[in-house]
Amino acid sequence: MLFRSPRKSLLYSTGAVIFILFSFLLILVRYIKFDKIISIDVVKRNTHIPILGYIPFVEEAHDEKNSQKNSPESKIVVINNPKSRTSEVFKKMRASLKYTSKSDYKTIASTSTISGEGKTFVLINLAAVHALLDKKVIIIDLDLRKPRISKSFKLSNHLGMSNLLTDNSINLDDCIQTHSELANLDVITSGPIPPNPSELIISDKFTEILDELKKRYDYVFIDTPPIGLVNESIEIVNKVDIPLYLVKFNYSRKEFFNTMNETYALKPNLFLVINHYGDGASSYVNYSYGGYSYGYGYGGDYHKDKVAGYYTDSLKNKKLSLKDKLGKIFDWNL
């Protein structure tokens, strides 16, 4: 019968203790350094901005083929899958806007602290659900530095807002394009990237164009530059009835609350929209909200309906492996 020597047993025990201590230390360091927003509690502790809606993580909403990793092209999902839970969230957001202090709103703008938080995705889908009511809707791309709308709708960007703002000979009608699937949804793309976007956006010419579009359309939706990166966004926010501020779970950082609160102080009718609700670690941190899923009471079914990164109404349950569960809890991909 073989026996381990006391020295070997001591080495094995010491190694196990060191491994456990190192693992706990690693988790502790990651926890202390973790600065991303992943829970509703964190949002409510740091800001009093009302939350308009919670958008679930929808992998199919982005086209990664011809895009930078952090800048996927946004798609309209409410047309392709009108009965999905994501579509219902946008419809409920549309209904909620009718109960705000600006219930007769005509202009809506979306912004965020930095690029990649989902402002374009939310804007075009919210515009689409308004167009589904047989209302005349137009989307304007005022993110003149990093435009997305033309790629999202696969439209020409030869003529757009930059042309209208710089050349008085350009006619407004020449810059308006119609969406291929929604006849009452029009679009004005950004146009060629200008050398002085800030001056163009705060000019009187833009105010004139906006006033004219408000006469022609029931709703005007404006995609703005990230408010934390450029100063002209606040000028746009001040001109619209309903400004939306995007927060992307597991992406937006806690330090962004400073910019959010500063914007809220200037525009008290600002609304937050939580994007990627249920992505990564947030799916576990927010589990306690149960029937509060997406903010619209879809109940505990929210977790079992998440498969392959997106939500749908007719899915089979799929059990996550231990590796996947640990990856979500500790967010190894950070």
C-alpha positions in Angstrom: 0.0 0.0 0.0 1.4 3.4 -1.1 1.4 6.5 1.1 2.1 10.0 0.1 5.0 11.7 1.8 4.1 14.5 4.2 6.0 16.9 2.0 4.0 16.1 -1.1 0.7 16.4 0.8 1.8 19.8 2.1 2.8 20.9 -1.4 -0.6 19.9 -2.8 -2.5 21.5 0.0 -0.5 24.7 -0.3 -1.0 24.8 -4.0 -4.7 24.4 -3.7 -4.9 27.1 -1.1 -2.9 29.5 -3.3 -5.1 28.7 -6.3 -8.3 29.4 -4.3 -6.9 32.7 -2.9 -5.7 33.8 -6.3 -9.1 33.0 -7.8 -10.9 35.1 -5.2 -8.3 37.9 -5.6 -8.9 37.9 -9.4 -12.7 38.1 -8.9 -12.3 40.9 -6.3 -10.0 42.9 -8.6 -12.4 42.5 -11.5 -15.3 43.5 -9.3 -13.6 46.6 -8.1 -12.4 47.7 -11.5 -15.7 46.8 -13.2 -17.3 50.1 -14.3 -20.0 49.1 -16.7 -23.7 49.6 -16.2 -25.4 46.2 -15.9 -28.4 46.7 -13.6 -31.5 48.7 -13.2 -30.7 49.3 -9.5 -27.4 51.1 -10.6 -29.4 53.3 -13.0 -32.0 54.3 -10.5 -29.4 55.0 -7.8 -27.4 57.4 -10.1 -30.1 59.3 -12.0 -33.7 60.3 -11.7 -34.3 60.4 -15.5 -37.5 58.4 -16.3 -37.0 55.2 -18.2 -39.1 54.9 -21.3 -38.3 51.3 -22.2 -36.0 48.3 -22.0 -34.8 46.9 -25.4 -33.7 43.3 -25.2 -30.5 42.1 -26.8 -31.2 41.4 -30.4 -28.3 40.0 -32.4 -30.2 39.9 -35.6 -30.7 43.7 -35.4 -27.1 44.3 -36.5 -25.2 43.6 -39.7 -21.5 42.9 -38.9 -20.5 42.0 -42.5 -19.4 45.4 -43.7 -19.1 47.2 -40.4 -16.5 47.9 -37.8 -16.8 45.6 -34.8 -18.2 48.4 -32.5 -20.2 50.1 -35.2 -22.6 47.6 -36.7 -25.3 48.7 -39.2 -28.7 49.0 -37.5 -31.7 47.4 -38.9 -35.5 47.8 -38.6 -36.7 44.7 -36.8 -40.3 45.8 -36.2 -41.0 45.2 -39.9 -39.3 41.8 -40.3 -40.8 40.3 -37.2 -43.8 42.5 -36.1 -45.1 40.1 -33.5 -41.8 39.6 -31.7 -41.3 40.9 -28.2 -38.8 43.4 -29.4 -41.5 44.9 -31.7 -43.9 44.9 -28.8 -41.4 46.9 -26.7 -41.2 49.6 -29.4 -45.0 49.7 -29.7 -45.4 50.1 -26.0 -42.8 52.9 -26.0 -44.8 54.6 -28.7 -47.9 54.3 -26.5 -46.1 55.5 -23.5 -45.1 58.7 -25.3 -48.7 59.6 -25.6 -48.9 59.9 -21.8 -46.0 62.3 -21.4 -46.3 66.0 -20.8 -45.5 66.3 -24.5 -48.3 64.1 -25.7 -48.7 66.3 -28.9 -45.0 65.7 -29.8 -43.8 66.0 -33.3 -40.1 65.8 -33.0 -38.0 63.1 -31.4 -34.2 62.9 -31.2 -31.9 60.1 -30.0 -28.5 60.5 -28.5 -26.0 58.7 -26.3 -22.7 59.4 -24.5 -20.5 57.6 -27.0 -20.9 55.7 -30.2 -22.2 52.2 -30.2 -24.9 52.5 -27.5 -27.8 51.9 -29.9 -29.2 55.3 -30.6 -29.6 54.7 -34.3 -31.2 51.3 -33.9 -33.7 52.6 -31.4 -34.5 55.7 -33.4 -35.2 53.9 -36.7 -37.4 51.2 -35.1 -39.4 53.8 -33.1 -39.9 55.8 -36.2 -41.1 52.7 -38.0 -43.7 51.8 -35.4 -45.0 55.4 -35.8 -45.1 54.9 -39.6 -47.1 51.7 -39.1 -50.0 53.9 -37.8 -50.3 55.4 -41.3 -48.6 58.6 -40.1 -46.2 60.5 -42.3 -42.8 60.1 -40.7 -39.3 61.3 -41.7 -35.9 60.4 -40.3 -33.0 62.9 -40.4 -29.4 61.8 -40.0 -27.6 64.7 -38.2 -24.7 62.5 -37.1 -22.6 64.3 -39.8 -19.3 63.0 -38.6 -20.2 59.3 -38.4 -23.5 58.8 -40.4 -25.3 55.5 -40.2 -28.8 56.0 -41.7 -27.8 55.6 -45.3 -26.2 52.3 -44.6 -29.0 51.0 -42.4 -31.6 51.8 -45.2 -29.1 51.1 -48.0 -29.8 54.5 -49.5 -27.7 56.9 -51.6 -25.8 59.4 -49.5 -24.9 61.7 -52.4 -27.4 64.4 -51.3 -28.4 65.0 -47.7 -28.4 67.3 -44.8 -24.9 68.6 -45.3 -25.9 69.7 -48.8 -29.0 71.4 -47.6 -27.1 73.2 -44.9 -24.3 74.5 -47.1 -25.9 75.0 -50.6 -29.0 77.2 -50.9 -29.5 76.0 -54.5 -30.2 72.4 -53.2 -34.0 71.7 -53.0 -35.4 69.9 -49.9 -37.4 67.5 -52.0 -34.3 66.4 -53.9 -32.8 65.1 -50.6 -35.9 63.2 -49.4 -35.8 59.4 -50.1 -38.6 56.9 -49.4 -38.2 53.7 -47.5 -38.6 50.6 -49.8 -41.0 48.8 -47.4 -42.9 51.7 -45.8 -44.3 54.2 -48.2 -45.0 56.8 -45.6 -41.5 56.6 -44.0 -39.1 59.1 -45.6 -35.4 59.6 -45.0 -32.9 62.5 -45.3 -29.4 61.0 -45.1 -26.4 63.0 -43.8 -24.9 63.7 -47.2 -21.1 64.0 -47.7 -19.2 64.6 -44.4 -18.6 68.4 -44.1 -15.6 70.1 -42.6 -17.7 72.1 -40.1 -20.6 70.0 -38.8 -21.0 71.9 -35.5 -21.5 75.3 -37.3 -24.0 73.7 -39.7 -26.2 72.1 -37.1 -26.5 75.2 -34.9 -27.2 77.4 -37.9 -30.5 79.2 -38.6 -30.7 77.1 -41.8 -31.3 73.9 -39.9 -34.1 75.6 -37.8 -35.8 76.6 -41.1 -35.5 73.0 -42.5 -36.8 71.5 -39.3 -39.8 73.9 -39.2 -40.6 73.0 -42.8 -40.5 69.3 -42.1 -42.8 69.7 -39.1 -45.4 71.2 -41.5 -45.1 68.3 -43.9 -44.9 65.4 -41.6 -46.7 64.1 -38.5 -43.4 63.1 -36.9 -39.8 64.0 -37.4 -37.1 61.7 -36.0 -33.5 63.0 -35.7 -30.4 60.9 -35.2 -27.8 63.0 -33.4 -24.1 62.7 -32.7 -23.1 61.2 -29.3 -23.7 64.0 -26.8 -20.6 63.1 -24.7 -18.3 63.5 -27.7 -19.5 66.6 -29.6 -21.2 69.8 -28.4 -23.7 70.3 -31.1 -25.9 67.5 -29.9 -27.2 69.6 -27.0 -28.4 72.2 -29.6 -30.5 69.5 -31.3 -31.8 68.1 -28.0 -33.0 71.6 -27.1 -35.0 71.9 -30.3 -37.0 68.7 -30.1 -40.1 67.7 -28.1 -38.9 64.3 -26.9 -35.1 63.6 -26.5 -34.1 60.0 -25.9 -30.8 59.1 -24.1 -29.5 55.6 -24.8 -27.8 53.5 -22.1 -26.4 50.1 -23.3 -26.1 47.5 -20.6 -22.7 45.8 -20.3 -21.2 48.6 -22.5 -22.0 52.1 -21.1 -19.8 53.1 -18.2 -20.9 54.4 -14.8 -19.1 57.7 -15.4 -21.6 58.4 -18.2 -24.2 59.3 -15.5 -22.5 62.7 -15.2 -23.3 63.6 -18.8 -26.8 62.1 -18.5 -27.7 64.2 -15.5 -26.2 67.3 -17.0 -28.4 66.8 -20.0 -31.4 66.1 -17.9 -30.9 69.4 -16.0 -31.0 71.2 -19.4 -33.9 69.2 -20.8 -36.3 67.9 -18.0 -38.4 66.0 -20.5 -35.5 63.7 -21.3 -36.1 59.9 -21.3 -33.7 57.0 -20.9 -33.9 54.0 -23.0 -32.1 50.9 -21.8 -30.5 48.9 -24.7 -29.2 45.3 -24.6 -31.3 44.5 -21.5 -30.3 40.9 -20.6 -26.9 40.9 -22.4 -24.0 39.2 -20.6 -23.9 39.7 -16.8 -27.0 41.9 -16.9 -29.1 38.9 -17.5 -28.2 37.6 -14.0 -28.0 40.9 -12.2 -31.5 41.9 -13.3 -33.1 38.5 -12.7 -34.8 39.7 -9.5 -37.0 42.0 -11.6 -38.9 39.0 -12.9 -42.2 40.4 -14.1 -40.5 43.7 -14.7 -38.8 42.4 -17.8 -38.2 45.1 -20.4 -40.2 47.3 -18.1 -43.5 46.0 -19.6 -44.4 42.9 -17.5 -43.5 40.0 -19.7 -42.9 37.9 -16.7 -40.3 35.3 -15.9 -40.5 33.8 -19.4 -37.9 36.3 -20.5 -35.0 34.1 -19.5 -36.2 30.9 -21.2 -36.8 32.8 -24.4 -33.2 33.8 -24.8 -31.4 31.6 -27.3 -28.4 32.4 -29.5 -28.3 36.0 -28.4 -31.8 37.2 -29.4 -35.4 37.0 -28.4 -38.3 35.5 -30.2 -41.8 34.3 -29.5 -41.5 30.7 -30.5 -38.3 29.2 -29.1 -37.4 25.9 -27.5 -35.5 25.9 -24.2 -31.8 25.5 -24.5 -29.7 24.8 -21.4 -26.5 26.8 -21.0 -23.3 25.0 -20.3 -21.4 25.6 -17.1 -18.8 27.5 -19.1 -21.5 29.8 -20.6 -23.0 30.4 -17.2 -19.6 31.4 -15.7 -18.9 33.5 -18.7 -22.1 35.4 -18.2 -21.7 35.9 -14.5 -18.1 37.1 -14.6 -18.3 38.6 -18.1 -15.0 37.0 -19.3 -15.2 38.8 -22.6 -14.5 42.3 -21.1 
